[in-house]
Amino acid sequence: MKAQPIGGYRLPWPIRSINRVLDPIGTRLWPVEPAELAARARASTGLSDFGDLAPFEEPLEILCRSANQEVDLSVFGRLMVRRLLTQPMVHRLRLTELAAQQPELFKKPVTAPLFVVGMPRSGTTFLHRTMARDHAWHHMPFWESLEPIPAGGTSRGSGPDPRIRAGERFVRAMSWTFPGFVDSHEIGNDEPEEEMPLLDAAHVSLQFGFGYFPEYTRWYTGADHSGGYRLLRQYLQAMQADRPDGGRWLLKTPTHLEMLRPLMSVFDDATVVQTHRDPISSLVSLAALSTFSTGMLLRNPDLHRIGQLCADYIERALRSMVDYRDSAAGIANGNRFVDVAFRELVSDPIGTVTRISSAVGHEPDDTAMEAMRAFTARADGHRSKQRFTMEDFGLDKNELRERFTFYYERFDVPMDRG
């Protein structure tokens, strides 16, 4: 097996060595089998009940079968997939135990949360992090996303939370191991993070539903994910027990773009802030990020394959979103949406946040406004050092313009130049 450079970047030599030396025996040493992975999660926690709010066994079996039969995983990729499957099961076991031991936590509602949604690379992270400077909002920092339900429940006692130091170590490890990915998607231990890890436990996230695992993606796109959003609500109920009363959740992840129906049904007083950008600009940026994430998993990533999957996903997500917003339910919930143009957000972030805050009945105080202004003043938009073009991914601009015409026209989205 010969690892190919990806956009001028290669994995660090220790990882390349692991892949090369252990490739002949990797499948035998580290199987991706549902029963074995579930047993590992149970053994690590001493717990056995995964709960019944969301599907568990069927999607896990499908995903493992897809990983073994349809995906050419490297040895390191196999190790990563095992971890990415096992850790959410650990979280789910702890959450189920907490619900049994402290049911009073789950009687408190998740009141009027705000979800930032949009295509990947359309300004959602910038908007999320700007608004999170207002401490009236609850958000989940990166370190908490690694272990949302600590062992032993929600009470951590006095002193620093040990998960903070664990998160710092993880960020350092990521920066060394996958500099290409971290350069494309900046990670900050204290910065607000997507709730994808909470959705992973219910098989409602793009972690594996993006398209690289074909059989699993077919299940993912066809399933009813209402149970997964009920599980997300339960996570938020548990996590808000350690936060001041009266706060509202500020949430964000690209997954929600094609899951508006279950999201709006389960969180029936939520507001959705949707960012809008030329899909082609989002697509190239997403494909660049995906190049590094798949480079961690696959023996030899194919850039043209990555480009096609990214185009398919963006079209799939946008069509799902438009279908919902034009449906009877979407029209009835029209006042629960705030649309934000990418250009508006970049040119006037504070004005954009002020408009959103007004729409949800919240007025940031002077301290929050000062913190948001300071953040936007020093944020110049994180850019990858690697540069890709549509041609690198085998994409044709004219064909893409045609594919996304329905979206340009529906939301009057301008086409970016270049």
C-alpha positions in Angstrom: 0.0 0.0 0.0 1.4 3.4 -1.0 -0.1 6.5 0.6 -0.7 9.3 -1.9 -0.2 13.0 -1.0 -3.4 14.9 -0.6 -3.4 18.4 -1.9 0.3 18.6 -1.2 -0.1 17.2 2.3 0.8 13.8 3.6 -0.1 12.2 6.9 2.7 12.3 9.5 5.3 9.5 9.0 4.3 7.5 12.2 0.8 7.2 10.9 2.0 6.3 7.4 4.2 3.7 9.0 1.4 2.2 11.1 -0.7 1.9 7.9 2.1 0.3 5.9 3.4 -2.2 8.5 0.1 -3.3 10.0 -2.0 -3.3 6.8 -1.8 -7.1 6.3 -3.3 -7.8 9.7 -5.3 -4.7 10.5 -8.7 -6.2 9.7 -8.1 -9.1 12.0 -6.7 -7.1 14.9 -9.3 -4.3 14.8 -12.6 -5.6 13.4 -15.5 -3.3 12.8 -18.2 -5.6 14.2 -21.4 -4.3 16.0 -21.5 -6.8 18.8 -17.8 -6.4 19.6 -18.0 -2.6 19.6 -21.2 -2.5 21.8 -19.5 -4.9 24.2 -16.5 -2.6 24.4 -18.8 0.3 25.3 -20.6 -1.7 27.9 -17.3 -2.9 29.4 -15.8 0.5 29.6 -18.8 1.9 31.5 -20.2 -1.1 33.4 -23.6 -0.2 32.0 -25.8 -2.1 29.6 -28.9 -0.1 28.7 -28.7 2.1 25.5 -32.3 3.3 25.9 -35.0 3.2 23.3 -35.5 6.8 22.3 -33.7 6.3 19.0 -32.7 3.3 16.8 -29.5 1.6 17.8 -28.9 -1.9 16.6 -30.1 -1.7 13.0 -28.1 1.4 12.0 -25.0 0.1 13.8 -25.2 -3.2 11.9 -25.7 -1.5 8.6 -22.8 0.9 9.2 -20.4 -1.9 10.2 -21.4 -3.9 7.2 -20.9 -0.9 4.9 -17.5 -0.2 6.5 -16.3 -3.8 5.9 -17.7 -4.3 2.5 -17.8 -0.9 0.7 -15.0 1.2 2.1 -11.3 0.7 1.7 -10.2 1.7 5.2 -6.6 2.2 6.1 -5.4 0.7 9.4 -5.5 4.1 11.1 -8.9 4.7 9.5 -10.1 1.4 10.9 -9.0 2.5 14.4 -10.7 5.8 14.0 -14.0 4.3 12.9 -13.9 2.0 15.9 -13.4 5.0 18.2 -16.0 7.1 16.4 -18.6 4.3 16.8 -17.7 3.3 20.4 -17.5 6.7 22.1 -21.1 7.8 21.2 -22.3 4.4 22.6 -20.4 5.2 25.9 -22.1 8.6 26.0 -25.5 7.1 25.3 -25.1 4.5 28.1 -24.2 7.2 30.6 -27.2 9.3 29.5 -29.6 6.4 29.9 -28.3 5.7 33.3 -28.5 9.4 34.3 -32.2 9.4 33.2 -32.9 6.5 35.4 -31.1 7.8 38.4 -32.1 11.5 38.2 -35.4 11.7 36.3 -36.1 15.2 37.7 -33.4 16.6 35.3 -35.5 15.6 32.3 -38.7 17.3 33.5 -37.1 20.7 32.8 -37.8 21.8 29.2 -35.2 22.9 26.6 -36.8 26.4 26.1 -36.8 28.2 22.8 -33.4 27.0 21.5 -31.8 28.7 18.5 -30.3 26.5 15.8 -27.8 27.9 13.2 -28.1 25.9 10.0 -26.7 26.1 6.5 -24.4 24.5 4.1 -21.0 23.6 5.4 -18.6 26.5 4.9 -21.4 29.1 4.6 -20.5 31.1 7.7 -22.3 29.0 10.3 -19.2 28.6 12.5 -18.4 32.3 12.4 -22.0 33.2 13.3 -22.2 30.6 16.0 -18.9 31.7 17.6 -19.9 35.4 17.4 -23.2 34.9 19.1 -21.7 32.6 21.8 -19.7 35.6 23.1 -23.1 36.6 24.6 -23.2 34.5 27.8 -27.0 34.6 27.9 -26.8 31.7 25.5 -25.8 28.2 26.5 -23.3 26.5 24.2 -21.2 23.4 24.2 -17.5 24.0 24.1 -15.2 21.6 22.3 -13.9 19.9 25.4 -17.5 19.1 26.5 -18.3 17.6 23.1 -15.7 15.0 23.7 -17.4 13.8 26.9 -20.9 15.4 27.2 -22.0 13.1 30.1 -19.1 12.6 32.5 -18.7 9.4 34.4 -20.9 9.5 37.5 -23.4 12.0 36.2 -23.6 15.8 35.9 -22.3 16.9 39.3 -18.6 17.7 39.0 -18.0 19.2 42.4 -15.5 22.0 43.0 -12.3 22.8 41.1 -11.6 22.8 37.4 -13.4 20.3 35.2 -10.9 17.6 34.3 -12.5 17.4 30.8 -11.0 20.8 30.0 -7.4 19.5 30.3 -8.4 16.3 28.4 -9.8 18.5 25.6 -6.5 20.5 25.5 -4.5 17.3 25.1 -6.9 16.1 22.3 -6.5 19.4 20.4 -2.8 19.2 20.6 -2.9 15.6 19.3 -5.2 16.6 16.5 -2.9 19.5 15.5 0.1 17.2 15.2 -1.7 14.2 13.7 -4.0 15.9 11.2 -2.6 19.4 10.5 -4.4 19.6 7.1 -7.8 19.0 8.7 -7.2 21.4 11.6 -5.9 24.1 9.2 -9.1 23.8 7.2 -11.4 23.7 10.3 -10.0 25.6 13.2 -10.5 23.9 16.6 -10.5 25.8 19.9 -10.9 23.9 23.1 -13.1 26.6 24.7 -14.9 27.6 21.5 -18.5 26.4 20.8 -18.6 23.1 19.0 -21.2 21.5 16.8 -23.5 19.0 18.6 -22.6 16.3 16.0 -21.2 14.1 18.8 -24.7 14.2 20.5 -26.3 13.3 17.2 -23.8 10.5 16.6 -25.3 8.5 19.5 -28.6 8.4 17.6 -27.2 7.9 14.1 -28.5 11.3 13.0 -25.2 12.9 12.1 -23.2 13.4 8.9 -20.2 11.6 10.5 -21.1 8.6 8.4 -24.2 9.7 6.5 -22.3 11.9 4.2 -22.0 9.4 1.4 -18.7 7.5 1.9 -20.6 4.5 3.4 -23.2 3.9 0.6 -25.5 1.3 2.3 -25.5 3.3 5.5 -26.2 6.5 3.7 -29.2 5.0 2.0 -30.5 4.0 5.5 -29.7 7.5 6.9 -31.5 9.4 4.2 -34.6 7.3 4.3 -35.0 6.9 8.1 -37.3 8.9 10.4 -34.9 10.7 12.8 -37.5 12.1 15.2 -36.2 9.7 17.9 -32.7 11.0 17.4 -33.8 14.6 18.0 -35.6 13.4 21.1 -32.3 11.9 22.3 -30.6 15.2 21.5 -33.2 17.0 23.6 -32.4 14.6 26.5 -28.7 15.4 26.2 -29.4 19.1 26.4 -31.6 18.6 29.4 -28.8 16.7 31.2 -26.1 19.3 30.2 -28.2 22.3 31.2 -28.3 21.0 34.8 -24.8 22.4 35.2 -25.7 25.8 33.7 -27.4 28.9 35.1 -31.2 28.8 35.0 -32.9 30.9 32.4 -30.4 30.5 29.6 -31.3 29.3 26.1 -29.3 26.9 23.9 -27.4 28.2 20.9 -26.7 25.2 18.6 -25.2 24.6 15.2 -24.3 21.7 12.9 -24.7 21.2 9.1 -26.7 18.0 9.8 -29.8 20.0 10.6 -30.1 21.4 7.1 -31.7 18.2 5.8 -33.4 17.3 9.1 -35.7 20.3 9.5 -38.8 18.2 9.8 -37.8 16.2 12.9 -36.0 19.2 14.4 -38.9 21.5 14.1 -41.3 18.9 15.4 -39.3 17.9 18.5 -38.1 21.4 19.3 -41.5 23.0 18.7 -40.5 26.5 20.0 -37.1 26.6 18.3 -35.9 29.3 15.9 -33.7 28.4 13.0 -31.2 30.8 11.6 -30.3 29.7 8.1 -27.2 31.1 6.3 -27.2 31.3 2.5 -24.2 31.2 0.2 -23.6 30.3 -3.4 -23.5 26.5 -3.2 -20.5 26.3 -5.5 -18.3 28.3 -3.1 -19.5 26.2 -0.2 -18.9 23.0 -2.3 -15.3 23.7 -3.1 -14.5 24.6 0.5 -16.4 21.5 1.8 -14.6 19.2 -0.6 -11.2 20.6 0.5 -12.2 19.9 4.2 -13.5 16.4 3.2 -10.2 15.7 1.5 -8.4 15.8 4.8 -11.1 14.0 6.8 -11.2 11.1 4.3 -7.5 11.1 4.1 -7.5 10.0 7.7 -9.8 7.0 6.9 -9.1 5.7 3.4 -6.1 4.0 1.9 -6.1 6.2 -1.2 -8.7 9.0 -1.3 -10.0 9.9 -4.8 -10.4 13.7 -5.2 -13.0 13.3 -8.0 -15.0 10.9 -5.9 -14.8 13.4 -3.0 -16.0 16.2 -5.2 -19.0 14.2 -6.5 -20.0 13.1 -3.0 -19.9 16.7 -1.8 -22.0 17.9 -4.7 -24.5 15.1 -4.2 -24.7 15.9 -0.5 -25.2 19.6 -0.9 -27.9 19.1 -3.5 -29.6 16.5 -1.3 -29.6 18.7 1.8 -30.8 21.8 -0.1 -33.6 19.9 -1.7 -34.7 18.5 1.6 -34.6 21.9 3.2 -36.6 23.5 0.3 -39.1 20.7 0.4 -39.7 21.3 4.1 -39.9 25.1 3.9 -42.4 24.9 1.0 -44.5 22.3 2.7 -47.6 23.0 4.7 -45.7 22.5 8.0 -42.8 24.7 6.8 -45.1 27.5 5.7 -46.9 27.3 9.1 -43.6 27.6 10.8 -42.3 30.4 8.5 -42.0 32.9 11.4 -39.5 30.5 13.1 -36.9 31.0 10.4 -34.4 33.9 10.1 -32.6 33.9 6.8 -29.0 35.4 6.6 -27.1 36.1 3.5 -23.4 35.1 3.7 -22.4 38.5 2.3 -24.5 40.3 4.9 -22.9 38.3 7.6 -19.4 39.0 6.4 -19.9 42.7 5.8 -21.9 43.5 8.9 -21.7 40.7 11.5 -22.9 42.8 14.4 -25.9 44.2 12.5 -26.7 40.6 11.5 -26.5 39.4 15.1 -28.7 42.3 16.2 -31.3 41.4 13.7 -31.3 37.8 14.8 -31.5 38.7 18.5 -34.4 41.0 17.8 -36.2 38.2 16.0 -35.9 35.9 18.9 -36.8 38.4 21.6 -33.4 38.8 23.1 -31.4 42.0 23.6 -27.6 41.4 24.2 -26.3 43.6 27.1 -23.3 46.0 26.7 -20.8 43.4 27.8 -22.1 40.9 25.2 -22.0 43.5 22.5 -18.4 44.5 23.4 -17.3 40.8 23.4 -19.0 40.2 20.0 -17.4 43.3 18.4 -14.0 42.3 19.7 -14.4 38.8 18.3 -15.5 39.9 14.9 -12.8 42.6 14.7 -10.0 40.0 15.0 -11.7 37.2 13.1 -10.7 37.4 9.4 -12.3 34.1 8.4 -10.2 31.0 8.8 -8.6 29.9 5.6 -6.8 26.8 4.7 -3.2 27.0 3.4 -4.1 24.4 0.9 -5.8 25.7 -2.3 -8.1 23.6 -4.4 -10.1 24.3 -7.5 -13.3 22.7 -8.9 -11.0 21.1 -11.5 -9.1 19.3 -8.8 -12.4 17.6 -7.8 -13.6 16.9 -11.3 -16.4 19.4 -11.1 -17.9 21.6 -13.8 -19.2 25.0 -12.9 -21.9 25.2 -15.6 -23.3 21.8 -14.6 -23.3 22.8 -11.0 -25.1 26.1 -11.7 -27.8 24.1 -13.4 -28.1 21.6 -10.5 -28.5 24.4 -8.0 -30.9 26.6 -10.0 -33.8 25.7 -7.7 -31.9 27.0 -4.7 -30.6 30.3 -6.3 -34.2 31.1 -7.4 -35.9 30.0 -4.2 -33.8 32.3 -1.9 -32.6 34.8 -4.4 -29.0 33.8 -3.7 -26.4 35.6 -5.9 -23.7 33.7 -7.7 -20.2 34.4 -6.5 -17.7 35.6 -9.1 -14.8 33.5 -10.2 
